[in-house]
Amino acid sequence: ENGDVLDIMVHPNSDKYPHQQVLVVNINDYAYAVPFVEQGQERFLKTIVPNRKLTKHYLR
């Protein structure tokens, strides 16, 4: 699927996940949160989660 990166933000629970950031991605007009860890030139994507709050904030 085609998707666009809307934002890169600090993980909301940075105490528990200090090395993670979150990509906010638009896929089919819905925002998804994709937590990831960056190591040098690589990004390890942890999971992808649909997020209605991010959809409302970025796309509505």
Contacts in CASP RR format, 6 or more apart in sequence:
PFRMAT RR
TARGET T0000
AUTHOR 0000-0000-0000
METHOD contacts of the structure
MODEL  1
ENGDVLDIMVHPNSDKYPHQQVLVVNINDYAYAVPFVEQGQERFLKTIVP
NRKLTKHYLR
1 27 0 8 1.000
1 28 0 8 1.000
2 27 0 8 1.000
3 25 0 8 1.000
3 26 0 8 1.000
3 27 0 8 1.000
4 25 0 8 1.000
4 26 0 8 1.000
5 23 0 8 1.000
5 24 0 8 1.000
5 25 0 8 1.000
5 26 0 8 1.000
6 24 0 8 1.000
6 25 0 8 1.000
6 26 0 8 1.000
6 31 0 8 1.000
6 54 0 8 1.000
6 58 0 8 1.000
6 59 0 8 1.000
7 23 0 8 1.000
7 24 0 8 1.000
7 58 0 8 1.000
8 21 0 8 1.000
8 22 0 8 1.000
8 23 0 8 1.000
8 24 0 8 1.000
9 21 0 8 1.000
9 22 0 8 1.000
9 24 0 8 1.000
10 21 0 8 1.000
10 22 0 8 1.000
11 17 0 8 1.000
11 20 0 8 1.000
11 21 0 8 1.000
11 22 0 8 1.000
11 35 0 8 1.000
12 22 0 8 1.000
14 20 0 8 1.000
17 35 0 8 1.000
19 37 0 8 1.000
20 35 0 8 1.000
20 36 0 8 1.000
20 37 0 8 1.000
20 46 0 8 1.000
21 35 0 8 1.000
21 36 0 8 1.000
21 37 0 8 1.000
21 38 0 8 1.000
22 33 0 8 1.000
22 34 0 8 1.000
22 35 0 8 1.000
22 36 0 8 1.000
23 33 0 8 1.000
23 34 0 8 1.000
23 36 0 8 1.000
23 45 0 8 1.000
24 31 0 8 1.000
24 32 0 8 1.000
24 33 0 8 1.000
24 34 0 8 1.000
24 51 0 8 1.000
24 54 0 8 1.000
24 58 0 8 1.000
25 31 0 8 1.000
25 32 0 8 1.000
25 34 0 8 1.000
25 48 0 8 1.000
26 32 0 8 1.000
26 58 0 8 1.000
26 59 0 8 1.000
29 59 0 8 1.000
30 50 0 8 1.000
30 55 0 8 1.000
30 59 0 8 1.000
31 50 0 8 1.000
31 51 0 8 1.000
31 54 0 8 1.000
31 55 0 8 1.000
31 57 0 8 1.000
31 58 0 8 1.000
31 59 0 8 1.000
32 48 0 8 1.000
32 49 0 8 1.000
32 50 0 8 1.000
32 51 0 8 1.000
32 54 0 8 1.000
33 48 0 8 1.000
33 49 0 8 1.000
33 51 0 8 1.000
33 54 0 8 1.000
34 45 0 8 1.000
34 46 0 8 1.000
34 47 0 8 1.000
34 48 0 8 1.000
34 49 0 8 1.000
35 45 0 8 1.000
35 46 0 8 1.000
35 47 0 8 1.000
36 43 0 8 1.000
36 44 0 8 1.000
36 45 0 8 1.000
36 46 0 8 1.000
37 43 0 8 1.000
37 44 0 8 1.000
37 46 0 8 1.000
38 44 0 8 1.000
END
